């Protein structure tokens, strides 16, 4: 079993200059989990839709034993209220709100209690209005992000501005009357525009750096002597695949076609003046404003210096938006006085820039994914993305051409280690890049690697399959067809385009190899050892479904355990004693959007970072507090697990072209 200190030390190892401390990772001391006191951790979890909302001693109370209509909205307001319940003598008051996309008009204006007319927009403004008009300058910063193709002016002009105007200044009435209050709205989703790339030498140099790092990554695989370990049937295709990534005519396209926005804010944060924090998986969207959409999701609340870390995370992106980036026509920021709409994109956004002060209390390790390095303006997470592409393509090639040895021996034993974070670290540091940029991914992997008894994963999906709905990617003769044609993969051999997180799967395989279950003590028993994974349904999820089959995960874990010589029957028994996969529903009536990992019932992650490969800006926290973890387990995980459906583990469950179904048996 690992600890918060060990996870922090691992992240510091990848960041020797400390460039991302306080931004991508930071251990802080806190007053309480939840807002009702250090001994009342039942206020820590914010889950929908199962458990009733726990009553608090704060300003937001339930009118009956029924859950609040808008659980996340109620927690949002609770975070605002407790963050402003005692303010400093004077000065700036910061309120940070981040979410994925949208102005969320209905969510801002929905009732969050069973009675009364209170709603998040009104409550926020009421609390701001109550602050002394002479002493305080309230600063509300709303940070968004998405992958849409709109330019900044189109995105802001089409609907964003009107939605905020209608929310806070409907008709002639302004919800906020504080004369010094300011509202800042930012959209972080950097791209590189082709025309500007040719004009801006600095940006061009940054692109050259990215290309250099990617070439070096591929070179490491060649240097490992991997081709000498493969049989002739795969050697040619493997070498072609790697060369395809190295050639100037392909990497050079970055210079001629520019880079799209592949990285944007995905964090879901409410941080109030360095005092209170809510973070997790739920967006502040209209679909979360009532109980009709069948989404299960999870947030948590913390009172203390974890809120300071969350503000620092937000500062990182506001600094980017404050600077001029002529090649980025996607991101933007606008500001206005909060008591009247007079929007402008000319004002610099104030930064929080404060340090944690507490030296004792409840420890919390904040972890994140962040955008740029000390040298690069474009998100360096593109490096992590290219690595995942390499691993997924090579795994598919090995699977089809190389046989058991190629997958379990070469891929697991040579390819993955040769381009791991540890192997890449010296080269990355030379270019001013650090794996700490994807700290939350590293922390999850290491926590699972070091678990000793149990792992719980609560997520929508494990493999990234959203691109399967992208017409330009999957259409006939589209990008996916061209990749398969270049690699010589045909028919059932084709790569399906799904991206699997091989570092996570390897960590799960390592953990499962350590277990010694018995017939009486295994994953089927509530307190037994093993991996428990709760995923979304495969169908009918309205975009929240999981398009992969549980057997696909099982087969990949098989080859990463090194147990390829075991018979199918024996491996099925081995796996079933150590891992159980369930789905929130069989028909999509209840879907999963959580991003929670728990190890040994001793470490718990709650945040926005999904376990599937993604390259967005994320925020979350790890805790080791027993009461807080029990509050999550008893009030949220256990009832959902008991109501979930055991996943179909058969080889043809949800089978698609390119799906592995137990080859080499």
C-alpha angles and dihedrals in degrees: 000000000000131000140219090261092052092049090050091048091052091052092047089053089061092047106048093165092050093233093147100036110124089016109057098013135011136154112218138176118239141193098226148341100246122002105274099083140292093284097047104077091155086088091059100081123071107187136165138235110355113049126058112251108264112244115242134203090234131091097286113071135168115250092212142000090279120101119262113266091238109031097180091042089054091050090047090056091043089055091051094047097049092043091057099036091103119020131189120262093268145328139071121351113202125207114179121193122177131177143148110278129306140075090242098211096178093046092051090051104040123111111251098191133059091248138024132041100270118136134169097261093049094043092049092051094042090057092047091048090053092060115100107271094216101042103042140057107196113208118194114189118188114190121192138169142179144159098251117135096230120123117241094259093048094047093050095039098044101060115324098081094044092048092055092044090053092047101048104020106032109172111329094328123101116201090206119057099168103125095212099042117118131197121206123187119191134182116201115192109121122205133170115238114216097226093050092047090064091050102043114071092188093056091045090054091050091054089050088055092053091049091048092053092048092049090050090052091055091045090058090061091051093046090053088072091239095148091061090058096054131083119245094258092069102026096082096046093045093051090047091052093052094044089050088062093047102047118111091226090064103034087038089065086077087068096048103033098030125222121285124222104279095155127055141150111292098158120120106207138157111184122171122200095315092297112086134030138187118185136160145097105308121101120216090245136142090250088064093052097083141021098254103089103068096227120151114204141153138219132167137211128222131180114208144038094338082081089059089055090050091054089050089052089053092045088060092065097038088056088056092048091048091059127074114257107174093179093056110078093164105065125068147156131211132185138196142170105268094226093059135015110252101144121196135170094203102079123093114237114241115242126223096219099169130137128230113261107189120100100182141032133070113352120230126180111209114204131182149164113239137189121235136029126223089277107025126074094190115077109272089210084093085080090058089047094054090049090054090049091052092049095047094048094046093046089054092049092048091048094053101036110019109049129208097327094051093052103037097030111031103025095042097033103038116010099048096045092045093062099030122128090260094051093045096043100094093049093044093050090052088061095045094256127125133188086230084086085079095038096145091057092050093047093053092048094048094045090054093043090056099041115118107189117011143010125194121192119185109185147133094240140347098212124049107246103153090105089066087077093052108105095202090055101043104029120114109286089007126134095288093050091049092051092050092046091052090050094046093241114149138176112339089000093068121117105244093213094246114141116221123195099235094181090058093044090050090051090051090048091050091050094047091050089060095055124099104192123179132204089263098037114046142109092290090067115079093234095033126116121265150076120301116190123185114194138172122269119274096234142032097022099130092235095325095086127112111241094192128084122240089234090064090062091045094053093049092049088051094061093041091055090058091235095124093127092060116102118254092248093049093047092049089055091045092050097042091054090054108032136038123184121196137175128223090235140351097231106036094258088126119030132187127237100159123127102197131141125183126184123197090339082277104089125041130187120200119176149096099283113109120212091234118088109282135151104205132121107271140180134195146134138240119211133185097192111129095209092050093047091048090051089056094044099045099038101037120008100043098051092044093047091050091052096044128100124246108247120247104252096185118125094245098047105128091343116186131178107285094026115140112230106181105298118179090038 
